[in-house]
């Protein structure tokens, strides 16, 4: 349920409809097409979640909070480690060999991979947002081949000119607790800093193991430091550092037969520890330099993602004769992701707008699956070592011309890209 303030009544004269429209409609500026423009000026299906809306609903804390606000956007919830956002149904969560069908961007930097949790936003991406920009439909020219369903760009709040200090929190069932802290401090006219931290925990689970212990507790911790440097009006430098640690449950198979007591539906035959963790560090540097005739922008991003899963597999079906054994499947992934983009956006000359840019993306993904890693004589025990290295570079551009005396705009976009993949899969049975 979303609670938002209602729109107050506005009394206007009958001959001033334009004023009524201006009072009720707030223009939202976005950079979805890699230039600043009004949301209504984008000639394709687009949506934005503004800062006013985010503040009005009490903030966005995870991907579900965000997707529930936009039509046509949902989550393909396969498992916690493989869930991904989808636009108009475009998603590939079951296909581990491919990247996300939605272009995932945070502060203008692409980071999606085909590794564990590589096709979704980390929770740090959705916290303390300035706005969310979404383009529906194929966006291959400006965002690359992996934007088949569309593109999503999450933009974090930057340091502002006024001092502010906010403390928040929440309490809920199952011993749920959340604490928040946000500090914005202008050091001088050129330099500002913004610090945010969130700690969230649910220490009581919904499901229990054979010893009546909770198996689906959750913990999340995130810290962010944002620095902004503006030595002159024409130069804006922003650096953001994030780190997060999250403990979660990847998947629990519910009881196939409900017993008379509904509580028994949440009693599982799990007999091994279920522990899943991810750790993320993200560095983002963006530079906007206003020149005579246009703006030169550089976006640099480095993300390190580590995921570890421990799953009790021997309880998921009666055909497995391992219910009395403490067998686990252990899975881990280590991703190193780098992105660099340079683009030049020209100022409008008459009826013509244009831009040109280039980007580079690389990632190293190492993944290990050790099924039933404790001693076992089962013939279908598996050890799998999976490695992928990928590099991609591209040049792109767009131009738009508005016809005189006609409500018609002609838009052209182009992209040339080259990708290289290398890797192997070693499978032992």
N, C-alpha and C positions, 0 to 999 in steps of 0.2 A: 504494500500500500504506500502510495506516495502522497505526502501532504505538501501542498504549495499554497501560498497566499492567493486569495481570489483577487480578480481585477476590480478595482474600485469603479463605481459608476462615474461616468463623465458626462457632464451637461454641456451641450454644444448648440450653437445656433444652426438652423436648418441649412443655411447657405455656406457652411464651412465643412464639407465632407473630407476635404484634404487634411485638415487639422485633426480630424478624428482618426484618420488612417495613420498619420504620423504619431499620434499619441499611443496607439495600440500596437504598432509594429516597430520593433527596434531592429535597426540594421545590424547584421552580424558580419564582421570582416573575417575572412578566412584566407588561408594560403594553400588551399587544396590543389590548385593548379600551379603551385610553386611561384605564385605572385599574389600580392595582397589585393583582394577584390571583395565586393559584396557577395554574400551567399546567393542572392537572387540573380546575380549576373552570370553564374556558372551555367553553361548551356548543356547540362546533363543532370541526371538525378543525383542530388547531393543533400546532405544533412549535416547539421552542426549542433553540438551540445554546448551552450554558452556558459560563461562563468556565472552569470546570474541564475541560470537554471541549476547548475551544480550546487551553488550556495543555497538555493531555495529548497532543495530536497535533502539538505544536510550532508552533502558530499558524496563522492563515488569511491568505493573501497575495493571493488573487484570487478572482474569482467562482466559478471551477471548484472550488476547495478547499471552498467553502461549499455549493454545490449538491450535491456528491457525498455530503454527510452527511445529507441530508434526503430522505425518500421523496416522490415526486410532484413534485419540483422539478428542473428541468433547464435547459439553455441551448439556445436556438435559434441555432445557430452558422452564420449566413449569411456574414457577413464580420466582421472584427474591429471595424469601425466600426458595424455594424448588429446585432451579437449582443445578445440580451436574455434575461433569465431568464423561464422559463415555469412555471406551476403547473397541473398536471393538463392539460398540453397547450395552455393558453390563451396565445397569443402572436401577434403581428402584425408580425414582422420584415420581411416582404416588402411590407407596406403602409406606405409612408413618410408617408402623409397622416394617420395616426392615432397616438395616443400608445400607450404600453405597455398591454397588457391586464392587467398586474400593477401594483398600487399600490406604487411604489418610495419608501421613506422612509428617511431617515438622521437619527438623533436626533430623531425625531418630525416631520421636515420633508419635504414632498413636493417632488420635483424633476424628474419625468419630462416629457419633451417629445417632439415628433416630429422633432427635428433629428438630425443625425449624432451618434451616441453619446449621444443623449438618452433612449434607452429601456433603459439599462443602468446599473449602478453603476460609478462610477469606481473605480480601484484604491485610492484614498485611503479610500474608504468601508469597504473590507473589512479594513483594517489596524488592529491594536491594538484589538480589539473586546472589549467587556464581554460581550455576548451578541447573538444573532440571534433575532428573533421572526417567525414565519411563520403566517399564517392562510390556510387553503385554502378555496376556494370564494368566491362573490360576497360582497364586503364593502362594498356601495354606500352603506350608511347612514352609517357612521363614516368611511369612506375615500374615498367619491366614486365617480362613474361609471366611472373608469378602473381600478377594482379588480374587474374581471369574473372573473379567475381567482383572485384572492386578494390579499393584501398582505404585504409584507416590510419589516421595520423593523430597521435595523442600528444598534446602540447602542455608541458609543465609550467607552473607559475614561475615567473621571473621575479627577482628582487625589485621592489618598488621604492618610490621616493619617500614614503612615509613609514614611520616606525609602527610596528604592530606586534602584538604577542597574544596568541590564542592557545587556550587549553581546552580540550574536549575529552569526552569519554562515553562509554555505553556499557550497559549491563544487560544480560539476557539469560535465557534458560540454559541448563546444562553447564552452569558456572561459566558463562561467557563474559569476558571482560575485554574492553578496549580502552587504551589511553593514547591521547594525541597531544602533540606540541608543535606549534608553528611560530617561528620568530622571523620577522622581517626588520632589518636594520640598515638604513643608509649610513655608510661610514663618512662619506663626504659627497660633493656634487658629482664626482666621477665614479665612485665605487660603492657598491651595495652588496649585501649578503642576505640570503634567506636559508634558514635551517628548519627542517621538519623531521619529526620522528613519530612512529606509530608502533605500539606494542599491542598485539591481539592474542587472546588465548581462550580456548574452550577445553577445560580440563576433564569434563565428563562427556563420555561418548554415547552414541545411540546403540551400538552393537557391542556384545560381550563375547569373550572366548569361552572355552570349556571350563575355565576356572573362575568365570564370572568377572573377569577384568575387562575394562573398557579398551577397545581396540581402535577407535577412530577419533582420538583426541587431536586437537589442532593447535599449533603455535605459529605466530608470525611476528617478525621484527624487521623494521625498515627504517633506515636513516638516509637523509639527503642533505647535501650542502650545495647551494647554488650561488655562484659569484657572477656579478655583472660589472663590466668596466666600460665606461663611455668617456674616453679622454677628449673627444670632440663630438659635435652633433652628428657628424657623418660616419662615425665608427661605433659599432655596438658589438661587444664581445661578451659571450655568455658561456660559462662552464658549469656543468652539473655532474656531481658524483653521487651515485646511489649504491647502497649495499643492502641486501636482504637475506634473511634466513627463514625458511619455512618448513614446518613439520606437518605432514598431512597424511591421509590414507588414500592410496591409489584406487583400490577397488575392493568391494565386499559383495559377495554373492549371497543374496537373501535366501531364506528358507523357501523351498519349493512348495511346501504344504503348511498352511496356516493351522495351528492348533487352536483349541478353544480359547486359550489365554493369548491375547494379541501380543503380550510382552514376549512370548516364546518365539515370535517371528524374528526377534532381534537377537536371539541366542544362537550363535554359530558353533560349528565344530572346529573353529580355528584353535590350533594348539601350539603355534609358533609365533614369536613376536612379529607384528605388522608395523613396520617403520619405514616411512618415506620422507626424504628431505630434499630440498633444493637450496642452493646458495648462488646468488647472483651479484656480480659487481659490474657497474656500468659507468663509463666515462663518456661525456658528450661535450663537444666544443663547437659552438656556432659563431661565425663572424659575419656581420653584415657591414659592408663598406659602400657608402653612397658616393658615386662618382658623377662627373658631369655626363648626363645622358642615361644613367642607369644605376643599378645596384649589383655589386659583386658579392656573392654569398658562398661561404665555405661551411660544410657540415662534416665533422669528424666524430666517429663513434667507435668505442671498443667495449665489447661485452664478453664477460666470462661467466659461463653457466655450468654448474655442476649439479647433477641429479643422482640420487641414490634411492633405490626401491628394494624393500624386502617384503615378499609376499608369501603367504602360506598357501601353496597350490594344492596340497594333498587333501583339502577338504571340499573342493568345488564340485565333485561329482562322486556318486557312489561306486563308480567303476574303479576308482583309485584305491588300492588296498593299503594306503599309507596313513590312515587316520590316526593310528596309534604312534606314528613316528613324528619326530620334530623336524620335518623336512621343509626347507625354504627355497624359494627362487630369488636369487640376488641379481639385480640389474643396476648398472651405473652408466652414466654418460658424462662426457667432458667436452664442452663446446667453447671454442675461442672464435669470436666473430668480430670482423673489422669492416667498417664502411666509411667511404670518403666521397663527397660530392662537391663539385664546383659548378656554379651556374651564374650566368649574367642575365639579368632581367632589365630590358631597355624601357625607358620611359615612353609613354604613349606619344607618338608623333602623328598628329592629325587623327586619322581613323585606324591607325595601325598599332598593334601591340605584338611584341615578339620576345622570345627568350631562347637561350642556348645553354647547354650544360653537359657535364660528363660525370660519371660515377664509377667507383670501384668497390667490389664486395668480395670478401674472402672469409672462409671459415674452415676450421679443423674440428672434426667430430670423431670422437673415440667412444665406442659403446661396447660394453661387456654384459653378456647374459650367462648366468651360471644357474641352471635349473637343478633344484634339489642338491645344493652344493655340499650338504653334509654327506658322510659316507652312506652309500645306498647300493643295492645290487639290482635296482630296476634297469631294464635294458634301454629305456628311452630317456635317460638322463642326458642333458645337452649342455655343452659349453660353447658359446659363440663369441667370437671377437670380431667387431665390426668397425671399420675405419673409412671415413670419407674426407677427402680434401677437395675444396671447390674454390675457384676464382672466377670472377666475372667483371668485365668492364663494358661500358656503353657510352655512347654520345647520343644526345637527344635535343630536340628543339620543337618549338611551336610558334605559330603566328596566327593572328586573328585580325580580320579587317571588317569594319562596320560600314555598310553601304549608306550612302547619304540619302536622306529623305525616305528611307525604308527601314522597317523594324527587322532587318536581316543582318546576321553576322556570319562571315565565312571563317571557319577555323581549320587549320591544318596542323598535324603533329607527326613527328617522325622519330624513329629510334633505330640505331644500329648497335647490336650487342654481340659479344663473344664470350662463351662460357667454356670452362674446362673442368672436368671431373676426373678424380682419380680415387681409387679406394679398393678395398677387398673385404671379403667375408670369410672367416675361418670357422668352420663348424665341426665340432667333435661330438661323437655319440658313443 
